[in-house]
Amino acid sequence: MDPRTLIPHRSDTAHKGNAGRVFVIAGQRGMIGAAALAARGALRGGAGLVTVGVADGVEPIVAAKLDDAMTLPLGARGATALGPDAHEAAAAFAAGVDAVAIGPGLGRAPQTRAFVASLIGAISCPTVLDADALFGLDTRACAAPLVLTPHAGEMARLLDRSTDDVGRDRRATADEAATRFGAVVVLKGAGTIVSDGTRAFANDTGGPALATGGTGDVLTGVIAALLGQGLAPFDAAVLGVHVHGLAGDLAATEHGVLATTASDVVDHLGAAWLALDRT
């Protein structure tokens, strides 16, 4: 599969309302950067409107980091992490968007895991589950098309095996997880694998410059943006990992492998899209 053939092309009459509405549910005290990076990834992925749902007590901080996205405070007044009291407002907002991303920097406290479990059951639009949203996963309760984005350690926990086992045959592992969870699976790492249980794609962009905190959050946002623009889950994941990896390569060319940050990857997504369109 050539990812370039999947690039969405916007009509001359497009407006922000039909370019993809994305709802990012992420962040807690100490992890607000994850929410901002996922939102910025969604914006650079082409989403027309991005809203970040975040605990009420940290919403002003997240809002201050984002000029181009909106925020939605959730849960009890002053709360610094999400819990079941955020379900009603989050589910209501999710009903009006084209794609949802859940997980970056969300935390694994019991109340947060309960919130995620209940919300997954209420969402019907395509959804990316990443990082902390992968814990306690029960896809049987979810009617939405899902994209799961674990790294090797998270995959090992999902399948109850060691990270060495995951690494021995990454394609087979991704296939197994996709079949078990009824989802498109993105097994991150060198040569990221995308699988829907039948088809698989081995990515050839990206490298060690992506081995820094936050780059996975950016990827989550990019994939969610592509889902919001109407791409099927497998196609959105394939194109998302490819352009994200290319942005990492371009960032490393400018900053060096050791100095590249997740923000640098976001900042090079525009150049990555241009490079793909020209090749």
TAGI-V584113 format. One record per backbone hydrogen bond with DSSP energy under -0.5 kcal/mol. CO is the residue of the C=O (numbers start at 1). NH is the residue of the N-H. Records with the same first field share a line. If there is no record, write none. Layout:
BEGIN
CO: NH / NH
END
This chain:
BEGIN
1: 3
2: 5
3: 6
4: 7
8: 10
11: 14
15: 18
16: 19
20: 22 / 48 / 49
21: 98 / 99
22: 24 / 51
23: 25 / 101
24: 26 / 53
25: 103
28: 31
31: 34 / 35
32: 36
33: 37
34: 38
35: 39
36: 40
37: 41
38: 42
39: 43
40: 44
41: 45
42: 47
43: 46
49: 22
50: 70
51: 24 / 53
52: 54 / 72
53: 26
54: 74
55: 58 / 59
56: 59 / 60
58: 61 / 62
59: 63
60: 64
61: 65
62: 65 / 66
63: 66
65: 67
70: 52
72: 54
74: 56
76: 79
79: 57 / 58
80: 29
83: 86
84: 87
86: 90
87: 91
88: 92
89: 93
90: 94
91: 95
93: 96
94: 97
98: 126
99: 23
100: 128
101: 25
102: 130
103: 106 / 132
104: 27
109: 112 / 113
110: 114
111: 115
112: 116
113: 117
114: 118
115: 119
116: 120
117: 121
119: 122 / 123
120: 123
123: 143 / 144
126: 100
127: 129 / 147
128: 102 / 130
129: 149
130: 133
131: 134
132: 135
134: 137
138: 141
139: 142
141: 143
145: 127
146: 184
147: 129
148: 186
150: 188
151: 155
152: 156
153: 157
154: 158
155: 159
156: 160 / 161
162: 166
163: 167
164: 168
165: 168 / 169
169: 173
170: 174
171: 175
172: 176
173: 177
174: 178
175: 179
176: 180
177: 181
178: 182 / 183
184: 148
185: 187 / 195
186: 188
187: 193
189: 192
192: 203
193: 187
194: 201
195: 185
199: 196 / 197
201: 194 / 203
207: 210
208: 211
210: 212
212: 215
213: 262
214: 218
215: 219
216: 220
217: 221
218: 222
219: 223
220: 224
221: 225
222: 226
223: 227
224: 228
225: 229
226: 231
227: 230
232: 236
233: 237
234: 238
235: 239
236: 240
237: 241
238: 242
239: 243
240: 244
241: 245
242: 246
243: 247
244: 248
245: 206 / 249
246: 250
247: 251
248: 252
249: 253
250: 254
251: 255
252: 256
256: 260
261: 265
262: 266
263: 267
264: 268
265: 268
266: 269
268: 272
269: 273
270: 274
271: 275
272: 276
273: 277
274: 278
275: 279
276: 279
END
